[in-house]
């Protein structure tokens, strides 16, 4: 099952293309806590009855239901003060998915409701709706970044068994660079938002392990690639 992160901002300038780094607009948004249910976006026609018994539609209702969220009192106060009853934009994005689609909804009136206080947390619900002319469909986009590959794996010491924590892994694909630091289990994961069948991986740890370059030339488009890295040099 795919789980989306939800991002919100006060309504701003629309963007209609997202072919570069898909995380680029996110600094303009606030990321909501992961909800107890997946968020839902809906576009529904608004029908008007006619005298001849038929009906027509010349309006569209756009809505989003972010589900119930568990937040702190401070977070609730911020969300309520900033976004309640305001026109807002939303992005739904799964950073761990290989599916290159990002739903984006613009200009919906937001309601933030407090449900209950539970174990020092506030349970809230965030929804948004807007109804306007048929061209309102232009206020909903499914962004696609056409070139995306996720790279993950584990970094091991020279024995091929011991995971290395805090190693910097950098991948270059089609001239686009991305990377991360290995976690407590020596694992790394990142997305290269450009397609090129060859990826160059570089890995090092300052003051300790140092590796050369690993090159793979069989990377398929829209996929997840597992590449474990074993140290070839002990620099400690």
WOCORJO-V470868 format. One line per field, one symbol per residue. ss: DSSP state (@ for helix, = for strand, . for the rest). phi: phi as a letter, one per 30 degrees, with the letter a starting at -180 (. if undefined). burial: + if it has 24 or more other C-alpha atoms within 12 Angstrom, else -. A space follows every 50 residues. Layout:
ss=???
phi=???
burial=???
//
This chain:
ss=....======.............@@@@@.==........==========. ....=================.@@@@@@@@@@@...=======....... ==================..=============@@@@@@=====....== ======......=....======..======.....======......== ====.....=======......====..==..=...
phi=.cccdcbbbdebddbcbbccdddeddddccddddddbddbcbbbdcccdc ddjdbbbbbbccbbbdicbcbdddddedddddcdicdbcbbcbcdccddd bbdbbchcdcbccccacbhibccbbbbababaeeddedcbbcdbcdbabc cblbccdddibddcciddcbcbbhiccblacdddcidbaacccacadcbc cbbabeibdbbdccbccbdddhbcccbdccecbccd
burial=---++++++++------+--+++-++--+++++-+---+++++------- ---------++++++++++++---++--+---++-+++++++++++++++ ++++++++++++++-------+++++++++++---++-++++++++++++ +++++++-----+++++++++++--+-+++++---+++++++++++++++ +++++---+++-------+-+++-+-+++++-----
//
